[in-house]
Amino acid sequence: MKKVAAEEYRDIDFSRAKRGAVVKSEPGKTKISIRLDNAVLAYFRNLVDKAGGGNYQTLINDALLEHVHRRSTLDVVRDVVREALAPYGGGQDSGTRSRKRSSRAGRAPASRQGR
């Protein structure tokens, strides 16, 4: 393998240089540093390669946005059941059963209370 020599030192004047990003980020976007699994990066980079180009970071952002905005199937089923039970007085307070259970959780079983 052929070694490449470093460029010779050039006399560059940085006196008028400005610190910070060369290209300003879009409104509504924030530059961050994040650690992802290698498998995640490989997956999204592979998608970009198969598509013939693009930006894997945009694909990751799109996947995260989809996850944030998607309602789970369980949430949808809960809403449908609440609507169906509403005429019968059900579905009004879904936390009643869990509150009864949690109030019993702190007490010892009846067989152990007298000990």
C-alpha positions, -999 to +999 in steps of 0.1 A: +000+000+000+013+034-010+018+060+018+004+094+012+025+123+025+009+150+045+004+183+028+030+209+034+021+236+059+003+265+042+002+300+056-035+304+061-049+336+078-077+327+102-080+362+117-115+368+100-128+333+106-160+327+126-167+299+149-197+277+146-215+257+119-207+266+083-243+258+074-271+269+097-296+242+107-332+243+095-358+258+118-373+232+141-342+210+139-315+206+166-280+191+161-273+164+187-249+136+193-265+102+199-252+067+204-269+041+183-263+004+179-241-006+150-270-028+137-293+003+136-269+023+116-261-005+093-299-010+087-305+026+077-274+030+057-283-002+038-317+013+031-301+044+016-277+023-005-306+002-019-325+034-027-295+047-047-286+075-023-300+098+003-294+105+039-296+078+066-301+104+093-333+116+076-345+080+075-338+076+113-356+109+120-386+098+099-388+065+117-387+082+151-414+107+140-436+079+128-432+061+162-440+093+181-472+100+161-485+065+158-512+055+181-508+019+193-534-007+185-540-011+222-549+026+226-574+023+197-590-008+211-593+009+245-611+039+230-635+016+211-643-004+242-649+028+263-672+042+236-691+009+235-695+007+273-704+043+278-742+038+273-742+012+300-723+034+325-691+015+319-658+029+306-662+061+327-635+054+352-611+028+339-589+031+370-615+018+396-604-018+395-567-009+396-572+014+426-591-013+445-562-037+439-536-012+449-554-004+481-553-041+490-517-045+480-503-028+511-522-051+535-512-085+546-534-115+536-563-121+562-546-153+574-515-133+584-531-101+599-533-114+635-496-124+638 
